Amino acid sequence: MALQKFTSTWINKVPYSSNRTLYIDSSPDTKFHECDLVLIVGKQSKTAYLRHRPTVNGIRKSTLHKIGDANVIPLYDLKQEYEKQVIQIKTKESPILVEKKFRDVTLGHLIDFYLQNKSSSDADGLVRLKSSTYTDENNRVLVVGDVKCKDLDVFGVKDILQDDVDKGSLYVANQKKEFIRRVWNYALGNHKSYNKVLKLVSNPATFSMKDWVGFTKKASTIRLDKEDYPQFFEAVNSLHRSDFKDLLYMFLFTGQHPYSEVCMMRWDQIKEIDGQYWWLMEEGFHKTQYAHSFPLHPMVMDIINKYKGSDETYVFKNIHSKVYNLHNKHTFKNILRGLRKTHNITWDIRCLRASFVTTISEIDLSFRSGILTNHKGQNITEKNYIRGDITYYDFKVNMINAYMDLIQDKLNETSRSTST
């Protein structure tokens, strides 16, 4: 048994053998998970086979599927038939050859497809990942977006992450790994042609960062307690741009995901039902598997109404930027850095949703803030108010009104301290 890059010239010259000798093609274009193109040479024959070696119940099983006589059939045709048989084995469908232009699908293609179809708050990170470079095991400098998916395995992904690991930037390395895992799975489930290639190999970005480098992603321990709301409002009110102020208020007032929900709020999602305004988030908006309805308090509507006429689609269109159409985490990066210097703040954007959940839960023990943040499994049986398509209509409105009453009290505290 020997590895050899198959060429027509080599096949013609390889000597016959009294002992059957097996050669395995090392060409990249014949590499599939658990499958090899092999040539068995005997006394008077040179025959091409597909060797299939699946693992069944922990035991490697090897079977040979005859392709044809290599002395008679050209190598190109042998490879074409090999590919057909591989697809047939993997998909258990009729043998359809994957189109050549999709056989060389890259990570860059997967990222582009994901961004074309998903409104991702991580769009900038995905774009940077696509154009970033890394050094592989052969000391070649490669562009991440140019890596062919059929050639990528766990060790290739680790090569992509290695520079960040060496610098101690384990959070960044983990984020890149998650990006690759995410776009791979999305293309696998949503792109018919990419699927034919990706399902032949395992997702290479599903390994454990803890087992590899001891990294475990931990929830932020930074908090914004309701007692600190006056300081929050004082710091936010010092900002020079009203859209920054309004969005920070919206993050705290609604408790929804800041960049992937609040910043992406659309006008067609806002409806008035029985005198109450609602934000109706459709199934699939952001990461939600279910439709979600959120009551908009008059103080929130006052903010929203400021932006009527600024954009036909989005409420909070970033009209001041030529780079980003919508606000994202990069919008607030420098803002928060400045507030840390001028007001010594300890909170960040992640705190605001957590503070919303905690504060509402503390106002009344019967409240279930998870209903307002679209968390399932809240086990509400006593106050299951449904009106039209709105689930927990009165319960949600009651919780928001109680929460916003507390907010108004904290705003009043800020006003009193400022006036004195």
Buried (B, 14 or more C-beta within 10 A) or exposed (E): EEEBEBEEEEBEEBEEEEEEBBBBBBEEBBBBBBBBBBBBBEEEEBBBBBBBEEEEEEEEEEEEBEBBEBEEBEBEEBBBBBBBBBBBBBBEEEEEEBEEEBBEBBBBBBBBBBBEEBBBBBBBBBBEBBEBEBEBEEEEEBBBBEBBBBBBEBEBBBBBBBBBBEEEBBEBBBBBBBBBBBBBBBBBEEBEBBBBBBBBBEBBBEBEBEEBBEBEEEEEEEEBEBEBBBBBBBBBBEBEEEBBBBBBBBBBBBBBBBBBBBBBBBEEBBBEBEEBBBBBBEEEBBEBEEBBBBBBBEBBEEBBEBBEEEBEEBBBBBEEEEEBEBBBBEBBEEBBEBBBEEBEBEBBBBBBBBBBBBBBBEBEEEBBBBBBBBEEEEEBEEBEBEEEEBBBBBBBBBBBEBBBEBBEEBBEBBBEEEEE
